[in-house]
């Protein structure tokens, strides 16, 4: 009965637009979107460059990048914490326990995913269009925007995967954000906290919103993939 009441209360919080719940959701989306965007700005050109240029140690870089796709969130959080702590090299900026620190931590997790998957797609695309690009006299540097644009539908799926990874992450943001109410409390950390406090209604409400968000991201990725397949067909 208590669990049933908690579900009803959770739906009431969502449908009633509870300010606490909405504030947590808004901050979560802001942090995860910012992290995915920054990771894309770095990861897309980095992945394309790895696909086009061959240099000593390239294989090792690719292996390392692929390995970092599975980087444990707590390790990423610890690394960012050490960088941003007062004794760290970036401690003077005072970013620790702020949304900015959380963005950096999530970006560190998303960047290898975007870069590695971009490299795979651009490498396959370049192999298909290499002769045509060479006939146009395009340098490797000038080929990057052309190939990125041509692979835009597949890369959009990659970006959605990165956003999904960021929005569902808890360990790293807990370490660098501190889960401060009204400042750094996002959906995943709030669910952990509210469950421990016995506030199941808010925890379930946030959990339902997070599930819907993940479902929407997957639906969007599937839609993009199907659209690309039809265009190619």
KAMOVEN-V211224 format. One record per residue. N is the residue number from 1. RES is the residue in one letter. SS is DSSP state (H for helix, E for strand, C for the rest). PHI is phi in whole degrees, 0 to 359 (999 if undefined). D_CENTER is the distance of its C-alpha to the mean C-alpha in Angstrom with 1 decimal. Layout:
BEGIN
[[N & RES & SS & PHI & D_CENTER] [N & RES & SS & PHI & D_CENTER]]
END
This chain:
BEGIN
[[1 & X & C & 999 & 37.5] [2 & X & H & 297 & 35.4] [3 & X & H & 293 & 32.2] [4 & X & H & 297 & 33.3] [5 & X & H & 297 & 33.9] [6 & X & H & 297 & 30.4] [7 & X & H & 296 & 28.9] [8 & X & H & 297 & 31.2] [9 & X & H & 294 & 30.4] [10 & X & H & 296 & 26.6] [11 & X & H & 296 & 27.3] [12 & X & H & 296 & 29.6] [13 & X & H & 296 & 26.9] [14 & X & H & 291 & 24.6] [15 & X & H & 292 & 27.4] [16 & X & C & 275 & 29.0] [17 & X & C & 64 & 26.0] [18 & X & C & 305 & 26.2] [19 & X & H & 301 & 25.3] [20 & X & H & 296 & 23.8] [21 & X & H & 297 & 21.5] [22 & X & H & 296 & 20.6] [23 & X & H & 295 & 20.0] [24 & X & H & 294 & 17.5] [25 & X & H & 297 & 15.6] [26 & X & H & 298 & 15.7] [27 & X & H & 294 & 14.4] [28 & X & H & 301 & 11.5] [29 & X & H & 295 & 10.6] [30 & X & H & 297 & 11.5] [31 & X & H & 294 & 9.4] [32 & X & H & 293 & 6.0] [33 & X & H & 295 & 7.3] [34 & X & H & 297 & 8.7] [35 & X & H & 297 & 6.0] [36 & X & H & 295 & 4.4] [37 & X & H & 295 & 8.2] [38 & X & H & 295 & 9.4] [39 & X & H & 296 & 7.6] [40 & X & H & 292 & 9.1] [41 & X & H & 299 & 12.3] [42 & X & H & 266 & 12.7] [43 & X & H & 289 & 11.4] [44 & X & H & 296 & 13.3] [45 & X & H & 294 & 16.6] [46 & X & H & 296 & 16.3] [47 & X & H & 297 & 15.8] [48 & X & H & 295 & 18.7] [49 & X & H & 296 & 20.8] [50 & X & H & 295 & 20.6] [51 & X & H & 287 & 21.7] [52 & X & H & 263 & 24.6] [53 & X & C & 259 & 26.0] [54 & X & C & 245 & 27.8] [55 & X & C & 211 & 28.7] [56 & X & C & 301 & 29.9] [57 & X & C & 88 & 27.3] [58 & X & H & 300 & 24.8] [59 & X & H & 300 & 24.8] [60 & X & H & 294 & 24.0] [61 & X & H & 297 & 21.0] [62 & X & H & 294 & 19.7] [63 & X & H & 298 & 20.4] [64 & X & H & 297 & 18.7] [65 & X & H & 296 & 15.5] [66 & X & H & 295 & 15.7] [67 & X & H & 294 & 16.4] [68 & X & H & 290 & 13.5] [69 & X & C & 298 & 11.2] [70 & X & C & 257 & 12.8] [71 & X & C & 302 & 12.7] [72 & X & C & 297 & 13.7] [73 & X & H & 304 & 11.7] [74 & X & H & 293 & 15.2] [75 & X & H & 290 & 16.0] [76 & X & H & 299 & 13.0] [77 & X & H & 297 & 14.1] [78 & X & H & 296 & 17.7] [79 & X & H & 298 & 17.3] [80 & X & H & 293 & 15.8] [81 & X & H & 300 & 18.6] [82 & X & H & 295 & 21.2] [83 & X & H & 291 & 20.2] [84 & X & H & 262 & 20.3] [85 & X & C & 294 & 23.2] [86 & X & C & 303 & 26.6] [87 & X & C & 275 & 27.8] [88 & X & C & 276 & 24.8] [89 & X & C & 295 & 24.8] [90 & X & C & 248 & 22.6] [91 & X & H & 296 & 24.2] [92 & X & H & 295 & 26.3] [93 & X & H & 277 & 23.6] [94 & X & C & 63 & 23.3] [95 & X & C & 271 & 19.6] [96 & X & C & 298 & 19.6] [97 & X & C & 62 & 19.2] [98 & X & C & 228 & 17.8] [99 & X & H & 303 & 14.7] [100 & X & H & 299 & 14.4] [101 & X & H & 295 & 14.3] [102 & X & H & 293 & 11.4] [103 & X & H & 298 & 9.4] [104 & X & H & 298 & 10.7] [105 & X & H & 296 & 9.9] [106 & X & H & 292 & 6.2] [107 & X & H & 299 & 6.4] [108 & X & H & 298 & 8.8] [109 & X & H & 281 & 6.9] [110 & X & H & 276 & 4.4] [111 & X & H & 306 & 7.7] [112 & X & H & 298 & 10.0] [113 & X & H & 296 & 8.5] [114 & X & H & 294 & 8.7] [115 & X & H & 295 & 11.9] [116 & X & H & 293 & 13.5] [117 & X & H & 290 & 13.2] [118 & X & H & 295 & 14.2] [119 & X & H & 302 & 17.1] [120 & X & H & 298 & 18.3] [121 & X & H & 292 & 18.5] [122 & X & H & 291 & 20.1] [123 & X & H & 297 & 22.5] [124 & X & H & 294 & 23.7] [125 & X & H & 292 & 24.1] [126 & X & H & 293 & 25.9] [127 & X & H & 298 & 28.3] [128 & X & H & 283 & 29.3] [129 & X & H & 248 & 29.9] [130 & X & H & 303 & 31.0] [131 & X & H & 296 & 34.6] [132 & X & H & 295 & 34.1] [133 & X & H & 292 & 32.0] [134 & X & H & 293 & 34.6] [135 & X & H & 295 & 37.3] [136 & X & C & 277 & 35.8] [137 & X & C & 74 & 35.9] [138 & X & C & 278 & 32.2] [139 & X & C & 287 & 31.1] [140 & X & H & 300 & 28.0] [141 & X & H & 297 & 26.4] [142 & X & H & 283 & 27.4] [143 & X & H & 284 & 26.2] [144 & X & H & 302 & 22.5] [145 & X & H & 297 & 22.1] [146 & X & H & 296 & 24.4] [147 & X & H & 290 & 22.5] [148 & X & H & 297 & 19.1] [149 & X & H & 293 & 20.8] [150 & X & H & 293 & 22.5] [151 & X & C & 262 & 19.4] [152 & X & H & 300 & 17.5] [153 & X & H & 290 & 17.5] [154 & X & H & 294 & 16.1] [155 & X & H & 289 & 13.5] [156 & X & H & 296 & 12.4] [157 & X & H & 297 & 11.9] [158 & X & H & 298 & 9.7] [159 & X & H & 295 & 7.5] [160 & X & H & 295 & 7.7] [161 & X & H & 296 & 7.0] [162 & X & H & 295 & 3.6] [163 & X & H & 296 & 3.5] [164 & X & H & 297 & 5.8] [165 & X & H & 297 & 4.8] [166 & X & H & 292 & 3.5] [167 & X & H & 291 & 6.5] [168 & X & C & 265 & 8.7] [169 & X & C & 277 & 8.7] [170 & X & C & 231 & 12.1] [171 & X & H & 298 & 13.8] [172 & X & H & 293 & 12.3] [173 & X & H & 290 & 12.3] [174 & X & H & 294 & 15.8] [175 & X & H & 289 & 17.1] [176 & X & H & 269 & 16.2] [177 & X & H & 263 & 16.4] [178 & X & C & 79 & 19.5] [179 & X & C & 55 & 18.9] [180 & X & C & 275 & 21.4] [181 & X & C & 300 & 22.6] [182 & X & C & 78 & 22.0] [183 & X & C & 235 & 20.1] [184 & X & C & 229 & 17.1] [185 & X & C & 271 & 17.3] [186 & X & C & 251 & 14.3] [187 & X & H & 302 & 14.5] [188 & X & H & 294 & 13.9] [189 & X & H & 289 & 16.1] [190 & X & H & 294 & 18.6] [191 & X & H & 299 & 19.1] [192 & X & H & 299 & 20.0] [193 & X & H & 294 & 22.3] [194 & X & H & 291 & 24.0] [195 & X & H & 296 & 24.6] [196 & X & H & 297 & 26.3] [197 & X & H & 279 & 28.3] [198 & X & C & 87 & 29.4] [199 & X & C & 273 & 28.0] [200 & X & H & 291 & 27.0] [201 & X & H & 298 & 27.1] [202 & X & H & 291 & 24.2] [203 & X & H & 298 & 22.2] [204 & X & H & 293 & 22.9] [205 & X & H & 300 & 22.2] [206 & X & H & 294 & 18.7] [207 & X & H & 297 & 18.3] [208 & X & H & 295 & 19.6] [209 & X & H & 297 & 17.3] [210 & X & H & 296 & 14.2] [211 & X & H & 298 & 15.8] [212 & X & H & 298 & 16.6] [213 & X & H & 298 & 13.1] [214 & X & H & 297 & 11.9] [215 & X & H & 297 & 15.1] [216 & X & H & 296 & 14.7] [217 & X & H & 297 & 11.4] [218 & X & H & 293 & 13.3] [219 & X & H & 296 & 16.4] [220 & X & H & 295 & 14.9] [221 & X & H & 297 & 13.8] [222 & X & H & 295 & 17.3] [223 & X & H & 297 & 19.0] [224 & X & H & 298 & 17.6] [225 & X & H & 297 & 18.6] [226 & X & H & 293 & 22.0] [227 & X & H & 298 & 22.5] [228 & X & H & 296 & 22.0] [229 & X & H & 295 & 24.4] [230 & X & H & 293 & 27.0] [231 & X & H & 296 & 27.0] [232 & X & H & 289 & 27.5] [233 & X & C & 287 & 30.1]]
END
